[in-house]
Amino acid sequence: MQFDSLDFYREHAQRYSQLSHEYTHSVYNGASHPALNGDMDMLTRAVELAAGKRGLDAGCGAGARDVYQLFTWGYDAYGVDAVEENIILGKELHPEIADKLSVADMREPLAFETGFFDLVLCNAVIQHMTPETAEATTIPELARVLAPGGVLQLMFKTGTGVATVSDQAYGAGGVDRSFQLYDERRLLRILEDCGCSLVEAGESGDLGGMLYFNDPKPMRYCAFWVRKN
Ligand SMILES: C[S@@+](CC[C@H](N)C(=O)[O-])C[C@H]1O[C@@H](n2cnc3c(N)ncnc32)[C@H](O)[C@@H]1O
């Protein structure tokens, strides 16, 4: 079985952007940590962890919501996505960051200097590529563009193989979608080989370590932060 092509995002850019900006599909269920209720909890913790204010949302999605959110928090925020429609919509919705949004296929090396970013987000993107590509190119590239002390937030669907689920958010009766699943321990080992270390949970209950939750479809996710040594 193969995961979906990027055509889904080309066809549904407007709808994806609408859901994203409403945060209606950014709420988590069955989370492994009591303070983890949705995307905003991840983003606010990521910003707490990052020492500087230059950020990249790698695979920013239609409308570039989180790039704009970082911008409103004083970040020099960039976004890339493989789908041109997603980037065009981001520029239309958020002209303030238009010059920071660009089309890029993360199956290829990123066009940023080594050590350029204090914070890199990569949320629900590697599910659309083969593990071979993610492991050989995408993940090492995310680590490469991090500055020493910089933080990567990696969020992905957890498990093995490819899973298909009916997504009720798109059209009557739902749309079948297929996603590549990943083993979190394997991804962490690859990042460790790239000079990164897991951000452990804080003693006062701050988010960290391996975090798990379900999205509304529902699909099980894992998310964690690593810091570049
Ligand atoms: C589920 S969406 C996630 C968007 C955003 N990160 C978020 O959390 O809302 C997946 C995004 O990854 C992008 N994407 C998939 N494969 C990609 C690739 N090879 N390079 C860059 N972006 C890619 C898609 O176009 C889509 O916008």
The ligand as a Tripos MOL2 file, in Angstrom:
@<TRIPOS>MOLECULE
LIG
   27    29     1     0     0
SMALL
NO_CHARGES

@<TRIPOS>ATOM
      1 C1         -0.9720   17.2730    7.3130 C.3       1 LIG1
      2 S1         -0.2720   18.6640    6.5090 S.3       1 LIG1
      3 C2          0.5270   19.4530    7.8840 C.3       1 LIG1
      4 C3          0.6570   20.9330    7.6920 C.3       1 LIG1
      5 C4          1.1870   21.6550    8.9280 C.3       1 LIG1
      6 N1          2.5270   21.2350    9.2590 N.3       1 LIG1
      7 C5          0.2750   21.4160   10.0880 C.2       1 LIG1
      8 O1          0.6660   20.7850   11.0630 O.co2     1 LIG1
      9 O2         -0.8770   21.8360   10.0060 O.co2     1 LIG1
     10 C6          1.0860   18.0150    5.6180 C.3       1 LIG1
     11 C7          1.8000   19.0730    4.8120 C.3       1 LIG1
     12 O3          3.0530   18.5510    4.3820 O.3       1 LIG1
     13 C8          3.2910   19.0250    3.0860 C.3       1 LIG1
     14 N2          4.2460   18.1150    2.4530 N.ar      1 LIG1
     15 C9          4.0950   16.8140    2.1870 C.ar      1 LIG1
     16 N3          5.1870   16.3150    1.5910 N.ar      1 LIG1
     17 C10         6.0600   17.3210    1.5120 C.ar      1 LIG1
     18 C11         7.3810   17.4370    0.9960 C.ar      1 LIG1
     19 N4          7.9950   16.4100    0.4240 N.pl3     1 LIG1
     20 N5          8.0010   18.6350    1.0780 N.ar      1 LIG1
     21 C12         7.3740   19.6940    1.6490 C.ar      1 LIG1
     22 N6          6.1190   19.6550    2.1310 N.ar      1 LIG1
     23 C13         5.4720   18.4820    2.0580 C.ar      1 LIG1
     24 C14         1.9200   18.9890    2.4310 C.3       1 LIG1
     25 O4          1.8520   19.7710    1.2730 O.3       1 LIG1
     26 C15         1.0560   19.5000    3.5550 C.3       1 LIG1
     27 O5          0.9510   20.8890    3.5340 O.3       1 LIG1
@<TRIPOS>BOND
     1     1     2 1
     2     2     3 1
     3     2    10 1
     4     3     4 1
     5     4     5 1
     6     5     6 1
     7     5     7 1
     8     7     8 2
     9     7     9 1
    10    10    11 1
    11    11    12 1
    12    11    26 1
    13    12    13 1
    14    13    14 1
    15    13    24 1
    16    14    15 ar
    17    14    23 ar
    18    15    16 ar
    19    16    17 ar
    20    17    18 ar
    21    17    23 ar
    22    18    19 1
    23    18    20 ar
    24    20    21 ar
    25    21    22 ar
    26    22    23 ar
    27    24    25 1
    28    24    26 1
    29    26    27 1
@<TRIPOS>SUBSTRUCTURE
     1 LIG1         1 GROUP 0 **** ****
